[in-house]
Amino acid sequence: MGDTIHKSRTERTCAMLREAIIRSEYRPGERLRIDSLGKTLDASIGAVREALSRLTAEGLVIAEPQKGFVVSPISRRDLTDLTEVRMDVECRCLADSIAHGDLDWEAELLSLQHKLRALGSKYKLVGTEEEARWHVVHPAFHDQLTNACTNHWWLRIRHQLYVQSERYRRLSGPLDREGRDITAEHDAIADAALARDTERACAAMRDHLGRTARIILESAIPFSDAG
């Protein structure tokens, strides 16, 4: 019983800290003090240490000898490499999902597509309930696109890449420059997937991820290799 409670508290602490880093509550390069995190997250020192170790394995945190833990820095090179790998993994999972998705998969994808379309550009309304809702539906939509993939290792890798990409995306703010129609981009991916057109779906996914990366690279976020 005690081990189960400890595990749940650690998982809760890890989830809260992961989300805080993704939302940029802790900035790239910022030192993470265990005692301070314990108070902020209402968690024990042991739970915080274990959460930091897990996030180090995920690449969101770095353990520095003699210094403790810091939020992983960000760089243009890292984002470029991350996007390249994510395109390949995302499309591999998407293709397998299209091949194996059943009617329930289609129905859930249609539902999330509709919800995301209804929210439109609410992601621009920073700090509002609508923005928070968009940030719940958006990852659910992307997850559903690949949810029918039969290889759990590819899905695990995909999730890790998504989390890393989301950190960059949140840092850069709303991605609506140059009149970008992000709803149309999501519809293009979903419509092709539902039509079982793998080639078109993957092309739309690559275009979607590439546009996002280009906008982030042109943003004013604090890259460690700016210039």
HUWO-V697333 format. One record per residue. RES is the residue in one letter. SS is DSSP state (alpha for helix, beta for strand, coil for the rest). PSI is psi in radians with two decimals (999 if undefined). Layout:
BEGIN
RES|SS|PSI / RES|SS|PSI
END
This chain:
BEGIN
M|coil|-0.78 / G|alpha|-0.70 / D|alpha|-0.65 / T|alpha|-0.75 / I|alpha|-0.76 / H|alpha|-0.73 / K|alpha|-0.78 / S|alpha|-0.66 / R|alpha|-0.68 / T|alpha|-0.77 / E|alpha|-0.71 / R|alpha|-0.80 / T|alpha|-0.74 / C|alpha|-0.76 / A|alpha|-0.73 / M|alpha|-0.75 / L|alpha|-0.68 / R|alpha|-0.83 / E|alpha|-0.67 / A|alpha|-0.67 / I|alpha|-0.74 / I|alpha|-0.67 / R|coil|0.02 / S|coil|0.43 / E|coil|-0.47 / Y|coil|2.11 / R|coil|2.77 / P|coil|2.28 / G|coil|-0.13 / E|coil|2.41 / R|beta|2.40 / L|beta|1.88 / R|coil|2.15 / I|alpha|-0.76 / D|alpha|-0.69 / S|alpha|-0.73 / L|alpha|-0.65 / G|alpha|-0.72 / K|alpha|-0.76 / T|alpha|-0.71 / L|alpha|0.01 / D|coil|0.93 / A|coil|2.75 / S|coil|2.81 / I|alpha|-0.69 / G|alpha|-0.72 / A|alpha|-0.68 / V|alpha|-0.76 / R|alpha|-0.78 / E|alpha|-0.67 / A|alpha|-0.74 / L|alpha|-0.65 / S|alpha|-0.73 / R|alpha|-0.74 / L|alpha|-0.43 / T|alpha|-0.73 / A|alpha|-0.52 / E|alpha|-0.20 / G|coil|0.10 / L|coil|-0.35 / V|beta|2.60 / I|beta|2.36 / A|beta|2.00 / E|beta|2.21 / P|coil|2.33 / Q|coil|-0.09 / K|coil|-0.41 / G|beta|-2.55 / F|beta|2.48 / V|beta|2.69 / V|beta|2.34 / S|coil|2.37 / P|coil|2.93 / I|coil|2.66 / S|coil|2.77 / R|alpha|-0.73 / R|alpha|-0.75 / D|alpha|-0.77 / L|alpha|-0.73 / T|alpha|-0.82 / D|alpha|-0.74 / L|alpha|-0.79 / T|alpha|-0.70 / E|alpha|-0.82 / V|alpha|-0.70 / R|alpha|-0.69 / M|alpha|-0.80 / D|alpha|-0.80 / V|alpha|-0.75 / E|alpha|-0.76 / C|alpha|-0.58 / R|alpha|-0.81 / C|alpha|-0.69 / L|alpha|-0.77 / A|alpha|-0.75 / D|alpha|-0.61 / S|alpha|-0.74 / I|alpha|-0.65 / A|alpha|-0.51 / H|alpha|-0.12 / G|coil|2.37 / D|coil|-2.93 / L|alpha|-0.62 / D|alpha|-0.67 / W|alpha|-0.77 / E|alpha|-0.78 / A|alpha|-0.75 / E|alpha|-0.66 / L|alpha|-0.74 / L|alpha|-0.72 / S|alpha|-0.81 / L|alpha|-0.62 / Q|alpha|-0.76 / H|alpha|-0.76 / K|alpha|-0.74 / L|alpha|-0.69 / R|alpha|-0.69 / A|alpha|-0.59 / L|alpha|-0.39 / G|coil|-2.12 / S|coil|0.52 / K|alpha|-0.28 / Y|alpha|-0.27 / K|alpha|-0.34 / L|coil|1.26 / V|coil|2.28 / G|coil|0.01 / T|coil|2.91 / E|alpha|-0.59 / E|alpha|-0.72 / E|alpha|-0.76 / A|alpha|-0.71 / R|alpha|-0.74 / W|alpha|-0.69 / H|alpha|-0.10 / V|alpha|-0.78 / V|alpha|-0.67 / H|alpha|-0.93 / P|alpha|-0.55 / A|alpha|-0.67 / F|alpha|-0.86 / H|alpha|-0.65 / D|alpha|-0.76 / Q|alpha|-0.62 / L|alpha|-0.63 / T|alpha|0.08 / N|coil|-0.42 / A|coil|0.07 / C|coil|2.38 / T|coil|-0.10 / N|coil|1.87 / H|alpha|-0.44 / W|alpha|-0.70 / W|alpha|-0.69 / L|alpha|-0.65 / R|alpha|-0.77 / I|alpha|-0.73 / R|alpha|-0.75 / H|alpha|-0.73 / Q|alpha|-0.72 / L|alpha|-0.66 / Y|alpha|-0.79 / V|alpha|-0.78 / Q|alpha|-0.72 / S|alpha|-0.67 / E|alpha|-0.61 / R|alpha|-0.81 / Y|alpha|-0.75 / R|alpha|-0.74 / R|alpha|-0.62 / L|alpha|-0.58 / S|alpha|-0.21 / G|coil|-3.01 / P|coil|2.31 / L|coil|1.12 / D|coil|0.42 / R|alpha|2.72 / E|alpha|0.56 / G|alpha|0.55 / R|coil|2.34 / D|coil|1.51 / I|alpha|-0.47 / T|alpha|-0.75 / A|alpha|-0.63 / E|alpha|-0.78 / H|alpha|-0.72 / D|alpha|-0.68 / A|alpha|-0.71 / I|alpha|-0.87 / A|alpha|-0.77 / D|alpha|-0.73 / A|alpha|-0.68 / A|alpha|-0.76 / L|alpha|-0.48 / A|coil|-0.01 / R|coil|0.57 / D|coil|1.52 / T|alpha|-0.77 / E|alpha|-0.79 / R|alpha|-0.66 / A|alpha|-0.76 / C|alpha|-0.63 / A|alpha|-0.71 / A|alpha|-0.64 / M|alpha|-0.78 / R|alpha|-0.70 / D|alpha|-0.76 / H|alpha|-0.85 / L|alpha|-0.66 / G|alpha|-0.72 / R|alpha|-0.78 / T|alpha|-0.82 / A|alpha|-0.73 / R|alpha|-0.70 / I|alpha|-0.73 / I|alpha|-0.73 / L|alpha|-0.48 / E|coil|-0.01 / S|coil|3.13 / A|coil|0.36 / I|coil|2.71 / P|coil|1.31 / F|coil|2.48 / S|coil|-0.35 / D|coil|0.70 / A|coil|2.59 / G|coil|999
END
